């Protein structure tokens, strides 16, 4: 259970912050960049939900919760020490990746194959989902960079990769099942 009765602590006033294991690092560290971008993505998902309804909104709510799980995972270094921790750290699981893949397969089942690249846009919801897609890709790049320097749960990186695919397919569904996609016309303005 998380209890936050005081929002400001003044402990980060000199440019450092505490990770999930209590280690203090610079606020611009690779780990903080990775989980901070996951948090930024979560905010963009919240904006997308303003336009979403029904199952799409429900799926986006699940994704928001997953993104908090992801942040908890990324802010806790040292997976090799998980068994020694007083409380088992929250880690992303393959089941979360599998759920995304299943949802992608269902959404993709109603779409015609692409014959061109899709430009971000179309409906308001699709445009928001494309922003989410690009921020998810940035979060993935940062997580991959972090994994090159420190121990990172592979399921966290895989989740971000699949999540950006989810946003792409969901954006196409939001564009009248792809019928209202804005397609790239190579060299159109030469």
C-alpha positions in Angstrom: 0.0 0.0 0.0 1.3 3.4 -0.9 0.6 6.3 1.5 1.5 9.8 0.4 0.7 12.3 3.1 3.3 14.9 2.1 4.0 15.6 -1.5 7.2 17.6 -1.3 10.1 16.2 0.7 12.9 18.6 -0.4 15.2 15.5 -0.7 15.6 16.1 -4.5 16.4 19.8 -4.4 20.0 19.3 -5.3 19.3 17.2 -8.4 19.2 13.7 -7.2 16.4 11.3 -6.4 15.8 7.9 -4.7 15.3 4.8 -6.7 13.0 2.0 -5.5 15.8 0.4 -3.5 16.7 3.6 -1.8 19.8 4.3 -3.9 20.2 8.0 -4.7 21.0 8.9 -8.3 21.1 12.0 -10.5 17.6 13.0 -11.8 19.1 12.8 -15.3 20.4 9.2 -14.9 19.5 6.6 -17.6 17.2 4.8 -15.2 15.3 7.9 -14.2 15.0 8.9 -17.9 13.5 5.5 -18.7 10.9 5.4 -15.9 10.2 9.2 -16.3 9.4 8.7 -20.0 7.1 5.8 -19.0 5.3 8.2 -16.7 5.1 10.8 -19.5 3.6 8.2 -21.7 1.0 7.4 -19.0 0.0 11.1 -19.0 -0.5 11.0 -22.8 -2.6 7.8 -22.4 -4.8 9.8 -20.0 -5.3 12.5 -22.6 -6.2 9.8 -25.2 -8.8 8.4 -22.9 -10.7 11.7 -23.1 -11.6 10.6 -26.7 -11.9 6.8 -26.0 -15.1 4.9 -25.3 -16.0 1.3 -24.5 -13.4 -1.4 -24.8 -10.8 1.0 -26.0 -11.1 3.1 -22.9 -11.1 -0.1 -20.8 -7.9 -1.3 -22.5 -6.3 2.1 -22.1 -7.1 2.0 -18.4 -5.3 -1.4 -18.2 -2.3 0.1 -20.0 -2.2 3.0 -17.6 -2.0 0.6 -14.7 0.7 -1.5 -16.5 2.7 1.7 -17.0 2.8 2.2 -13.3 3.9 -1.4 -12.9 6.6 -0.6 -15.5 7.7 2.5 -13.6 8.0 0.4 -10.4 10.0 -2.2 -12.3 12.4 0.3 -13.9 12.9 2.3 -10.7 14.2 -0.8 -8.9 17.7 -1.8 -10.0 19.4 -5.1 -9.3 17.1 -7.9 -10.3 19.7 -10.3 -9.0 18.9 -9.0 -5.5 15.1 -9.4 -5.8 15.0 -12.6 -3.6 16.9 -10.8 -0.8 14.5 -7.8 -0.8 12.3 -7.2 2.2 9.3 -6.9 -0.1 9.3 -8.6 -3.5 9.8 -5.9 -6.1 7.1 -5.5 -8.7 8.3 -6.7 -12.1 6.7 -6.7 -15.5 5.5 -10.2 -16.5 5.2 -12.0 -19.8 1.5 -12.3 -19.2 1.2 -8.5 -19.7 3.0 -8.8 -23.0 0.8 -11.7 -24.0 -2.3 -9.7 -23.2 -1.1 -6.9 -25.5 -0.4 -9.4 -28.3 -3.9 -10.9 -28.0 -5.5 -7.5 -28.1 -3.4 -6.5 -31.1 -4.4 -9.7 -32.9 -8.1 -9.0 -32.3 -7.9 -5.4 -33.4 -5.8 -6.3 -36.5 -8.3 -8.9 -37.5 -10.8 -6.2 -38.7 -8.2 -4.2 -40.6 -7.2 -4.4 -44.3 -3.5 -4.8 -44.9 -1.6 -1.6 -45.3 -0.5 -0.5 -48.8 1.4 2.6 -47.6 2.8 4.0 -44.4 0.2 5.8 -42.2 0.7 9.4 -41.3 -0.2 10.3 -37.7 -3.7 11.8 -37.7 -7.2 11.1 -38.8 -9.6 11.1 -35.8 -8.8 12.9 -32.6 -8.4 9.6 -30.8 -6.1 8.2 -33.6 -3.9 11.3 -33.4 -3.6 10.9 -29.6 -2.8 7.2 -30.0 0.0 8.1 -32.5 1.5 10.5 -29.9 1.4 7.6 -27.4 3.0 5.3 -30.0 5.9 7.7 -30.5 6.4 8.3 -26.7 6.3 4.5 -26.2 9.1 4.1 -28.8 11.2 6.7 -27.0 10.6 5.0 -23.6 11.7 1.7 -25.3 14.9 3.3 -26.7 15.7 4.6 -23.2 15.0 1.3 -21.6 17.2 -0.5 -24.2 20.0 2.1 -23.5 19.6 1.5 -19.8 19.8 -2.3 -20.3 23.1 -1.8 -22.1 24.4 -0.2 -18.9 22.6 -2.0 -16.0 20.4 -4.9 -15.3 16.9 -4.5 -16.7 13.9 -6.9 -16.7 13.7 -8.1 -20.3 9.9 -8.2 -20.0 9.9 -4.5 -19.4 11.6 -3.8 -22.7 9.4 -6.3 -24.6 6.3 -4.7 -23.1 7.3 -1.3 -24.4 8.0 -2.7 -27.9 4.6 -4.4 -28.0 2.8 -1.4 -26.5 3.9 0.9 -29.4 2.5 -1.7 -31.8 -0.7 -1.8 -29.8 -1.0 2.0 -30.1 -0.4 1.9 -33.9 -3.1 -0.8 -34.5 -5.5 1.0 -32.1 -5.0 4.2 -34.0 -6.0 2.5 -37.2 -9.1 1.0 -35.5 -9.9 4.6 -34.3 -9.7 5.7 -37.9 -12.9 3.8 -38.9 -11.0 0.5 -38.9 -8.3 1.9 -41.2 -10.7 3.4 -43.8 -9.9 6.9 -42.6 -6.2 6.4 -42.2 -4.1 9.3 -43.6 -1.7 7.6 -46.0 1.8 8.8 -46.9 2.2 9.6 -50.6 5.9 9.4 -51.3 7.2 12.6 -53.0 3.8 14.2 -53.1 5.1 17.7 -52.7 8.1 17.7 -54.9 
